[in-house]
Amino acid sequence: MISEIFTVQQAARYLQIDSDLVLRKVRAGEIPAAKVAGEWRLRRARIDRWLDEMSDFSDPALNKLLRDTRRAAKRAGIKAQDDIDRLVTETRTKRKQRKTS
């Protein structure tokens, strides 16, 4: 049985990605998580919802927009991946809000 609460390492295995990437996304607020006794914990249901939301952004036009946003951020001198990830998240949120309006 799969636990309903994951550590960062367990979430990384569940998502089949590197645990450092999960931690960066948690710290950036992209993946919902909470600190419990000083350690990050993630609910499986919230990860599943996050994945569903991410699939809403899988169309080619949005992927081009995200690539362009990353390039523009680099040209603007933003070098930290966390800053780029934050801009991408903001772009996705704005796009989703426009879609639902």
MDAnalysis code that builds the backbone (N, CA, C; Angstrom):
import MDAnalysis as mda
import numpy as np

u = mda.Universe.empty(303, n_residues=101, atom_resindex=np.repeat(np.arange(101), 3), trajectory=True)
u.add_TopologyAttr("name", ["N", "CA", "C"] * 101)
u.add_TopologyAttr("resid", np.arange(1, 102))
u.add_TopologyAttr("resname", ["MET", "ILE", "SER", "GLU", "ILE", "PHE", "THR", "VAL", "GLN", "GLN", "ALA", "ALA", "ARG", "TYR", "LEU", "GLN", "ILE", "ASP", "SER", "ASP", "LEU", "VAL", "LEU", "ARG", "LYS", "VAL", "ARG", "ALA", "GLY", "GLU", "ILE", "PRO", "ALA", "ALA", "LYS", "VAL", "ALA", "GLY", "GLU", "TRP", "ARG", "LEU", "ARG", "ARG", "ALA", "ARG", "ILE", "ASP", "ARG", "TRP", "LEU", "ASP", "GLU", "MET", "SER", "ASP", "PHE", "SER", "ASP", "PRO", "ALA", "LEU", "ASN", "LYS", "LEU", "LEU", "ARG", "ASP", "THR", "ARG", "ARG", "ALA", "ALA", "LYS", "ARG", "ALA", "GLY", "ILE", "LYS", "ALA", "GLN", "ASP", "ASP", "ILE", "ASP", "ARG", "LEU", "VAL", "THR", "GLU", "THR", "ARG", "THR", "LYS", "ARG", "LYS", "GLN", "ARG", "LYS", "THR", "SER"])
u.atoms.positions = np.array([
    [0.835, -1.184, 0.000],
    [0.000, 0.000, 0.000],
    [0.882, 1.251, 0.000],
    [0.513, 2.224, -0.810],
    [1.268, 3.466, -0.885],
    [0.812, 4.400, 0.226],
    [1.778, 4.944, 0.964],
    [1.465, 5.870, 2.052],
    [0.792, 7.123, 1.496],
    [-0.040, 7.735, 2.301],
    [-0.720, 8.969, 1.903],
    [0.146, 10.200, 2.160],
    [1.163, 10.055, 3.017],
    [2.078, 11.156, 3.335],
    [3.478, 10.735, 2.918],
    [4.146, 11.603, 2.139],
    [5.477, 11.298, 1.626],
    [6.532, 12.217, 2.217],
    [7.746, 11.697, 2.347],
    [8.925, 12.539, 2.540],
    [9.303, 13.049, 1.156],
    [10.267, 13.950, 1.086],
    [10.733, 14.444, -0.215],
    [11.267, 13.281, -1.052],
    [12.013, 12.387, -0.435],
    [12.588, 11.263, -1.161],
    [11.493, 10.322, -1.687],
    [10.476, 10.060, -0.870],
    [9.378, 9.197, -1.310],
    [8.583, 9.859, -2.431],
    [8.366, 11.170, -2.317],
    [7.659, 11.894, -3.369],
    [8.451, 11.854, -4.675],
    [9.768, 11.965, -4.567],
    [10.617, 11.901, -5.757],
    [10.490, 10.534, -6.434],
    [10.488, 9.470, -5.638],
    [10.309, 8.135, -6.219],
    [8.934, 8.018, -6.870],
    [7.920, 8.532, -6.195],
    [6.551, 8.486, -6.719],
    [6.448, 9.248, -8.045],
    [7.103, 10.407, -8.111],
    [7.075, 11.228, -9.322],
    [8.104, 10.794, -10.361],
    [9.009, 9.924, -9.948],
    [10.083, 9.423, -10.800],
    [10.997, 10.556, -11.280],
    [11.340, 11.436, -10.324],
    [12.280, 12.523, -10.587],
    [13.268, 12.607, -9.426],
    [14.288, 13.426, -9.592],
    [15.328, 13.583, -8.589],
    [14.792, 14.290, -7.341],
    [15.216, 13.847, -6.174],
    [14.732, 14.441, -4.920],
    [15.156, 15.906, -4.787],
    [16.299, 16.294, -5.347],
    [16.716, 17.701, -5.308],
    [15.728, 18.576, -6.085],
    [15.231, 18.060, -7.199],
    [14.247, 18.804, -7.980],
    [12.939, 18.950, -7.198],
    [12.511, 17.888, -6.537],
    [11.304, 17.965, -5.707],
    [11.505, 19.017, -4.623],
    [12.635, 19.000, -3.965],
    [12.905, 19.957, -2.895],
    [12.898, 21.391, -3.423],
    [13.512, 21.629, -4.582],
    [13.502, 22.976, -5.176],
    [12.072, 23.430, -5.461],
    [11.261, 22.538, -6.015],
    [9.883, 22.885, -6.352],
    [9.037, 23.090, -5.091],
    [9.312, 22.341, -4.051],
    [8.607, 22.535, -2.779],
    [8.966, 23.897, -2.214],
    [10.249, 24.211, -2.173],
    [10.697, 25.499, -1.628],
    [10.171, 26.675, -2.445],
    [10.017, 26.477, -3.762],
    [9.497, 27.537, -4.629],
    [7.975, 27.648, -4.547],
    [7.351, 26.709, -3.835],
    [5.904, 26.741, -3.706],
    [5.161, 26.108, -4.867],
    [5.872, 25.453, -5.757],
    [5.224, 24.821, -6.906],
    [4.517, 23.532, -6.530],
    [5.167, 22.743, -5.698],
    [4.565, 21.498, -5.229],
    [4.096, 21.744, -3.798],
    [2.816, 21.504, -3.507],
    [2.304, 21.767, -2.159],
    [2.912, 20.825, -1.128],
    [3.384, 21.412, -0.017],
    [4.009, 20.632, 1.051],
    [3.924, 21.415, 2.352],
    [4.206, 20.748, 3.440],
    [4.216, 21.390, 4.754],
    [5.393, 20.846, 5.545],
    [5.927, 21.682, 6.415],
    [7.008, 21.226, 7.292],
    [6.404, 20.622, 8.547],
    [6.864, 19.430, 8.884],
    [6.453, 18.745, 10.100],
    [7.730, 18.371, 10.836],
    [7.870, 18.883, 12.024],
    [9.077, 18.637, 12.829],
    [10.344, 18.957, 12.041],
    [10.291, 20.047, 11.275],
    [11.460, 20.505, 10.529],
    [11.722, 19.786, 9.220],
    [10.865, 18.856, 8.848],
    [11.043, 18.089, 7.598],
    [9.830, 18.303, 6.703],
    [10.062, 18.387, 5.388],
    [8.970, 18.555, 4.444],
    [8.169, 17.256, 4.316],
    [6.853, 17.418, 4.272],
    [5.946, 16.295, 4.037],
    [4.967, 16.695, 2.946],
    [4.642, 15.725, 2.094],
    [3.765, 15.972, 0.955],
    [2.633, 14.951, 0.953],
    [1.424, 15.417, 0.732],
    [0.274, 14.513, 0.649],
    [0.158, 13.979, -0.777],
    [-0.027, 12.685, -0.887],
    [-0.162, 12.055, -2.198],
    [-1.313, 12.667, -3.004],
    [-2.437, 12.913, -2.367],
    [-3.595, 13.481, -3.069],
    [-3.267, 14.859, -3.651],
    [-2.502, 15.660, -2.914],
    [-2.144, 16.998, -3.417],
    [-1.137, 16.903, -4.554],
    [-0.231, 15.921, -4.466],
    [0.707, 15.704, -5.575],
    [-0.068, 15.293, -6.822],
    [-1.039, 14.408, -6.646],
    [-1.853, 13.973, -7.782],
    [-2.609, 15.149, -8.402],
    [-3.158, 16.033, -7.557],
    [-3.851, 17.226, -8.073],
    [-2.882, 18.126, -8.818],
    [-1.671, 18.289, -8.266],
    [-0.649, 19.113, -8.898],
    [-0.318, 18.549, -10.280],
    [-0.182, 17.230, -10.366],
    [0.086, 16.604, -11.664],
    [-1.052, 16.858, -12.642],
    [-2.287, 16.757, -12.173],
    [-3.437, 17.040, -13.033],
    [-3.392, 18.476, -13.552],
    [-3.058, 19.419, -12.661],
    [-2.957, 20.816, -13.071],
    [-1.849, 21.005, -14.095],
    [-0.731, 20.316, -13.892],
    [0.386, 20.426, -14.825],
    [-0.008, 19.928, -16.203],
    [-0.845, 18.899, -16.264],
    [-1.232, 18.350, -17.569],
    [-2.103, 19.338, -18.338],
    [-2.734, 20.290, -17.627],
    [-3.511, 21.329, -18.294],
    [-2.621, 22.230, -19.143],
    [-1.323, 22.204, -18.849],
    [-0.387, 23.092, -19.538],
    [0.493, 22.356, -20.534],
    [0.012, 21.246, -21.047],
    [0.865, 20.440, -21.919],
    [0.694, 20.772, -23.395],
    [-0.092, 21.804, -23.721],
    [-0.288, 22.103, -25.134],
    [0.954, 22.773, -25.717],
    [1.212, 22.598, -27.011],
    [2.429, 23.117, -27.638],
    [2.572, 24.637, -27.536],
    [1.471, 25.373, -27.656],
    [1.552, 26.834, -27.583],
    [2.066, 27.283, -26.216],
    [1.586, 26.641, -25.166],
    [2.047, 27.008, -23.832],
    [3.512, 26.630, -23.648],
    [3.911, 25.468, -24.145],
    [5.314, 25.069, -24.028],
    [6.224, 26.076, -24.715],
    [5.806, 26.597, -25.870],
    [6.592, 27.630, -26.555],
    [6.644, 28.890, -25.689],
    [5.507, 29.268, -25.113],
    [5.468, 30.435, -24.251],
    [6.410, 30.275, -23.059],
    [6.423, 29.090, -22.473],
    [7.303, 28.847, -21.327],
    [8.771, 28.909, -21.731],
    [9.106, 28.336, -22.886],
    [10.496, 28.421, -23.375],
    [10.886, 29.874, -23.593],
    [9.976, 30.652, -24.209],
    [10.248, 32.068, -24.447],
    [10.415, 32.827, -23.137],
    [9.608, 32.477, -22.142],
    [9.694, 33.125, -20.828],
    [11.040, 32.824, -20.179],
    [11.464, 31.567, -20.267],
    [12.778, 31.205, -19.698],
    [13.898, 31.967, -20.389],
    [13.835, 32.064, -21.712],
    [14.871, 32.795, -22.462],
    [14.878, 34.267, -22.063],
    [13.689, 34.865, -21.965],
    [13.589, 36.276, -21.592],
    [14.153, 36.495, -20.188],
    [13.879, 35.571, -19.288],
    [14.403, 35.684, -17.922],
    [15.923, 35.640, -17.936],
    [16.477, 34.753, -18.720],
    [17.947, 34.668, -18.800],
    [18.525, 35.951, -19.389],
    [17.869, 36.474, -20.433],
    [18.347, 37.721, -21.038],
    [18.252, 38.880, -20.047],
    [17.276, 38.824, -19.149],
    [17.091, 39.880, -18.148],
    [18.076, 39.744, -16.995],
    [18.908, 38.718, -17.045],
    [19.919, 38.550, -16.012],
    [19.491, 37.700, -14.841],
    [18.357, 37.047, -14.979],
    [17.898, 36.161, -13.909],
    [18.588, 34.816, -14.125],
    [19.459, 34.460, -13.199],
    [20.265, 33.261, -13.399],
    [19.859, 32.107, -12.507],
    [19.235, 32.390, -11.389],
    [18.873, 31.327, -10.456],
    [17.689, 30.531, -11.003],
    [17.815, 29.226, -10.989],
    [16.740, 28.365, -11.490],
    [15.447, 28.596, -10.715],
    [15.559, 28.867, -9.413],
    [14.364, 29.129, -8.612],
    [13.614, 30.356, -9.122],
    [14.359, 31.397, -9.534],
    [13.712, 32.593, -10.073],
    [13.012, 32.276, -11.394],
    [13.658, 31.484, -12.226],
    [13.051, 31.100, -13.500],
    [11.826, 30.241, -13.250],
    [11.935, 29.300, -12.334],
    [10.787, 28.453, -11.999],
    [9.621, 29.292, -11.482],
    [9.929, 30.297, -10.675],
    [8.885, 31.178, -10.143],
    [8.190, 31.930, -11.275],
    [8.957, 32.451, -12.226],
    [8.365, 33.155, -13.362],
    [7.499, 32.223, -14.204],
    [7.957, 31.002, -14.394],
    [7.178, 30.027, -15.153],
    [5.864, 29.730, -14.436],
    [5.935, 29.564, -13.128],
    [4.728, 29.305, -12.346],
    [3.755, 30.476, -12.450],
    [4.264, 31.696, -12.362],
    [3.401, 32.872, -12.492],
    [2.755, 32.914, -13.877],
    [3.526, 32.595, -14.901],
    [2.994, 32.583, -16.262],
    [1.896, 31.537, -16.397],
    [2.132, 30.372, -15.847],
    [1.118, 29.307, -15.901],
    [-0.155, 29.720, -15.176],
    [-0.002, 30.337, -14.014],
    [-1.160, 30.757, -13.234],
    [-1.970, 31.797, -14.006],
    [-1.289, 32.773, -14.593],
    [-1.989, 33.797, -15.375],
    [-2.712, 33.170, -16.562],
    [-2.040, 32.239, -17.220],
    [-2.653, 31.566, -18.374],
    [-3.906, 30.798, -17.939],
    [-3.809, 30.108, -16.817],
    [-4.943, 29.321, -16.326],
    [-6.097, 30.240, -15.947],
    [-5.788, 31.379, -15.324],
    [-6.833, 32.327, -14.944],
    [-7.537, 32.877, -16.176],
    [-6.767, 33.163, -17.236],
    [-7.385, 33.654, -18.481],
    [-8.264, 32.586, -19.107],
    [-7.829, 31.322, -19.008],
    [-8.607, 30.211, -19.567],
    [-9.954, 30.073, -18.886],
    [-9.992, 30.278, -17.560],
    [-11.219, 30.074, -16.807],
    [-12.121, 31.307, -16.797],
    [-11.595, 32.451, -17.267],
    [-12.430, 33.665, -17.263],
    [-13.291, 33.738, -18.489],
])
